[in-house]
Amino acid sequence: MSENLDRVDRLIIDELVSDGRATLATLAEKASLSVSAVQSRVRRLESRRVIRGYTAQVDPEALGRPLSAFVAITPIDPAQPDDAPARLKHLSAIESCHSVAGEESYVLLVRVESPRALERLLQEIRATANVRTRSTIILQTFYDR
């Protein structure tokens, strides 16, 4: 699909990644196109699911979840069904779940209130998905695109 994106499409995408609230007028100015031409391109990118949505980036600390960690999970029994993502989806502290290559099967990004809350979450992850966990606490995030 990326071969179908020209320089202007990429410029529009880069601007929207940087500022999801950028106006069509702003995008038109940066792309040196008319507002209607940019609107047409944005709609096409949305319909092709290149642009999958617009979201607010919220400060986890403001939500009372200052502790972030990566949690790698591995099934205890490799013969069991590989359904950990579905089993864990209801846990709101899990922000994202990624299938990975390597020793672990998945890596989760979690955000919690405290070390004690992380400990409880890890216990729940282990019990719910029948997995082993390995955690890495995030000290600082330099950028998150």
C-alpha positions as a Python dict, from the first residue, in 0.01 Angstrom:
ca = {
    (1, 'M'): (0, 0, 0),
    (2, 'S'): (285, 242, 71),
    (3, 'E'): (377, 246, -298),
    (4, 'N'): (44, 422, -361),
    (5, 'L'): (130, 713, -132),
    (6, 'D'): (288, 1010, -303),
    (7, 'R'): (491, 1289, -146),
    (8, 'V'): (181, 1499, -72),
    (9, 'D'): (-1, 1207, 94),
    (10, 'R'): (302, 1147, 314),
    (11, 'L'): (324, 1517, 401),
    (12, 'I'): (-44, 1521, 502),
    (13, 'I'): (1, 1206, 709),
    (14, 'D'): (313, 1345, 880),
    (15, 'E'): (130, 1667, 967),
    (16, 'L'): (-170, 1477, 1107),
    (17, 'V'): (55, 1246, 1311),
    (18, 'S'): (220, 1556, 1454),
    (19, 'D'): (-111, 1737, 1511),
    (20, 'G'): (-430, 1535, 1470),
    (21, 'R'): (-630, 1857, 1501),
    (22, 'A'): (-459, 2030, 1207),
    (23, 'T'): (-720, 2206, 995),
    (24, 'L'): (-769, 2139, 628),
    (25, 'A'): (-657, 2498, 566),
    (26, 'T'): (-330, 2435, 750),
    (27, 'L'): (-274, 2109, 563),
    (28, 'A'): (-354, 2282, 232),
    (29, 'E'): (-102, 2556, 303),
    (30, 'K'): (173, 2306, 391),
    (31, 'A'): (95, 2091, 85),
    (32, 'S'): (56, 2392, -149),
    (33, 'L'): (-287, 2265, -255),
    (34, 'S'): (-643, 2391, -230),
    (35, 'V'): (-850, 2302, 75),
    (36, 'S'): (-1082, 2090, -140),
    (37, 'A'): (-789, 1895, -287),
    (38, 'V'): (-653, 1824, 62),
    (39, 'Q'): (-999, 1729, 186),
    (40, 'S'): (-1031, 1483, -101),
    (41, 'R'): (-692, 1332, -21),
    (42, 'V'): (-769, 1302, 352),
    (43, 'R'): (-1103, 1133, 277),
    (44, 'R'): (-929, 891, 39),
    (45, 'L'): (-664, 810, 302),
    (46, 'E'): (-940, 753, 558),
    (47, 'S'): (-1145, 530, 326),
    (48, 'R'): (-835, 322, 247),
    (49, 'R'): (-771, 296, 623),
    (50, 'V'): (-427, 455, 588),
    (51, 'I'): (-561, 706, 841),
    (52, 'R'): (-746, 486, 1090),
    (53, 'G'): (-873, 753, 1325),
    (54, 'Y'): (-793, 1053, 1539),
    (55, 'T'): (-729, 1021, 1911),
    (56, 'A'): (-636, 1235, 2208),
    (57, 'Q'): (-297, 1175, 2365),
    (58, 'V'): (-360, 1185, 2738),
    (59, 'D'): (-99, 1220, 3012),
    (60, 'P'): (-111, 893, 3211),
    (61, 'E'): (0, 1078, 3525),
    (62, 'A'): (-303, 1308, 3498),
    (63, 'L'): (-519, 994, 3498),
    (64, 'G'): (-351, 863, 3812),
    (65, 'R'): (-144, 599, 3631),
    (66, 'P'): (214, 727, 3653),
    (67, 'L'): (382, 384, 3644),
    (68, 'S'): (430, 238, 3295),
    (69, 'A'): (587, -96, 3212),
    (70, 'F'): (644, -338, 2929),
    (71, 'V'): (526, -686, 3024),
    (72, 'A'): (647, -975, 2809),
    (73, 'I'): (429, -1284, 2832),
    (74, 'T'): (493, -1646, 2738),
    (75, 'P'): (246, -1936, 2762),
    (76, 'I'): (324, -2178, 3044),
    (77, 'D'): (198, -2465, 2826),
    (78, 'P'): (286, -2418, 2457),
    (79, 'A'): (16, -2673, 2371),
    (80, 'Q'): (-259, -2447, 2508),
    (81, 'P'): (-461, -2229, 2267),
    (82, 'D'): (-285, -1905, 2173),
    (83, 'D'): (-563, -1678, 2297),
    (84, 'A'): (-386, -1456, 2551),
    (85, 'P'): (-478, -1127, 2374),
    (86, 'A'): (-849, -1214, 2384),
    (87, 'R'): (-828, -1327, 2747),
    (88, 'L'): (-656, -1004, 2855),
    (89, 'K'): (-848, -751, 2645),
    (90, 'H'): (-1084, -661, 2933),
    (91, 'L'): (-798, -537, 3155),
    (92, 'S'): (-805, -158, 3121),
    (93, 'A'): (-449, -119, 3255),
    (94, 'I'): (-321, -287, 2937),
    (95, 'E'): (-283, -8, 2684),
    (96, 'S'): (-155, -221, 2396),
    (97, 'C'): (-68, -581, 2312),
    (98, 'H'): (190, -672, 2047),
    (99, 'S'): (275, -1012, 1900),
    (100, 'V'): (654, -1037, 1885),
    (101, 'A'): (928, -1261, 1750),
    (102, 'G'): (1173, -1396, 2004),
    (103, 'E'): (1149, -1580, 2334),
    (104, 'E'): (823, -1416, 2439),
    (105, 'S'): (494, -1442, 2254),
    (106, 'Y'): (354, -1096, 2332),
    (107, 'V'): (464, -765, 2480),
    (108, 'L'): (208, -554, 2665),
    (109, 'L'): (229, -185, 2748),
    (110, 'V'): (64, -136, 3087),
    (111, 'R'): (-5, 175, 3295),
    (112, 'V'): (-91, 152, 3664),
    (113, 'E'): (-113, 360, 3981),
    (114, 'S'): (175, 209, 4182),
    (115, 'P'): (422, -78, 4217),
    (116, 'R'): (161, -261, 4425),
    (117, 'A'): (-95, -215, 4147),
    (118, 'L'): (158, -353, 3897),
    (119, 'E'): (208, -657, 4119),
    (120, 'R'): (-170, -717, 4131),
    (121, 'L'): (-200, -670, 3755),
    (122, 'L'): (82, -920, 3690),
    (123, 'Q'): (-93, -1175, 3912),
    (124, 'E'): (-416, -1122, 3720),
    (125, 'I'): (-239, -1152, 3383),
    (126, 'R'): (-74, -1478, 3491),
    (127, 'A'): (-397, -1628, 3624),
    (128, 'T'): (-620, -1510, 3339),
    (129, 'A'): (-397, -1611, 3047),
    (130, 'N'): (-192, -1894, 3207),
    (131, 'V'): (136, -1724, 3116),
    (132, 'R'): (475, -1634, 3259),
    (133, 'T'): (557, -1263, 3275),
    (134, 'R'): (875, -1059, 3255),
    (135, 'S'): (841, -689, 3333),
    (136, 'T'): (1047, -384, 3248),
    (137, 'I'): (947, -59, 3418),
    (138, 'I'): (964, 251, 3198),
    (139, 'L'): (1164, 527, 3365),
    (140, 'Q'): (1115, 797, 3101),
    (141, 'T'): (963, 824, 2754),
    (142, 'F'): (1156, 1056, 2525),
    (143, 'Y'): (906, 1045, 2240),
    (144, 'D'): (590, 856, 2159),
    (145, 'R'): (463, 905, 1809),
}
